[in-house]
Amino acid sequence: MPRYLIERTFPEGLGLPTNAEGAKAASNVIATNAQEGVTWVHSYVTPDRKKTYCIYDGPSPEAIRSVAGRNGLPIDRISEVRVLDPYFLY
């Protein structure tokens, strides 16, 4: 399954609280993603919460765009990526 880096901008800041309400919202995103075989692996958030860099597995960029639209999430850019870590020689 291809892996993608999704860049998003939230001009007013990401509104996902770290409480039960935020957990429910994240669960809804996960359920919607599953409808098209998309998996949210994890995300990085800037300190001001205005940019996120999300790692997703999915069948295609189109599937990721589709579920993002249904989840009400913006997409600035989708880039297919591969893992490269400093231990690749060991």
C-alpha positions in Angstrom: 0.0 0.0 0.0 1.5 3.4 -0.9 2.3 5.9 1.9 1.7 9.6 1.6 2.6 12.8 3.3 -0.4 15.2 3.5 0.3 18.8 4.1 -2.6 20.8 5.5 -3.1 24.5 6.5 -5.6 25.5 9.2 -5.6 29.4 9.1 -7.5 29.5 12.5 -5.5 26.7 14.0 -6.3 23.0 14.2 -9.5 22.6 16.4 -8.9 19.1 17.6 -8.9 19.1 21.4 -7.0 16.4 23.3 -10.1 15.2 25.3 -13.0 12.9 24.7 -14.5 15.3 22.2 -11.3 15.2 20.1 -11.1 11.4 20.4 -14.6 11.1 19.0 -13.7 13.4 16.1 -10.6 11.4 15.4 -12.7 8.1 15.5 -15.1 9.6 13.0 -12.1 10.5 10.6 -10.8 6.9 11.0 -14.2 5.4 10.2 -14.7 7.6 7.1 -11.2 6.9 5.9 -11.8 3.1 6.2 -14.6 3.4 3.6 -12.0 3.9 0.9 -9.1 1.8 2.4 -7.3 4.9 3.8 -5.4 4.7 7.1 -4.3 7.7 9.1 -0.9 6.6 10.5 0.1 9.7 12.5 0.5 13.5 12.2 2.9 16.2 13.1 1.5 19.6 14.2 3.3 22.9 14.3 3.4 24.7 17.7 0.9 27.3 16.4 -1.4 24.5 15.3 -1.8 26.1 11.8 0.0 23.4 9.8 -0.1 19.6 9.9 2.0 17.0 8.2 0.1 13.7 8.2 1.3 10.3 7.2 -1.4 8.2 5.5 -1.5 4.8 3.8 -4.0 4.5 1.0 -4.7 3.1 -2.5 -4.3 6.5 -4.2 -4.1 10.3 -3.8 -7.7 10.4 -5.1 -8.9 8.2 -2.3 -7.2 10.4 0.2 -8.7 13.6 -1.3 -12.2 11.9 -1.3 -12.1 11.1 2.4 -10.5 14.4 3.3 -13.5 16.2 1.6 -16.0 14.1 3.5 -14.1 14.7 6.8 -14.0 18.5 6.1 -10.2 18.5 6.1 -8.1 20.7 3.8 -5.3 19.4 1.6 -2.4 21.6 0.4 -0.3 18.9 -1.1 -0.1 15.1 -1.3 3.3 13.5 -1.8 4.0 9.8 -2.1 6.9 9.0 0.3 9.1 6.1 1.3 10.8 5.5 4.7 14.5 6.3 4.9 16.0 6.2 8.3 19.7 6.5 9.5 19.8 2.8 10.3 19.3 1.5 6.8 22.8 0.0 6.7 22.4 -2.0 9.9 
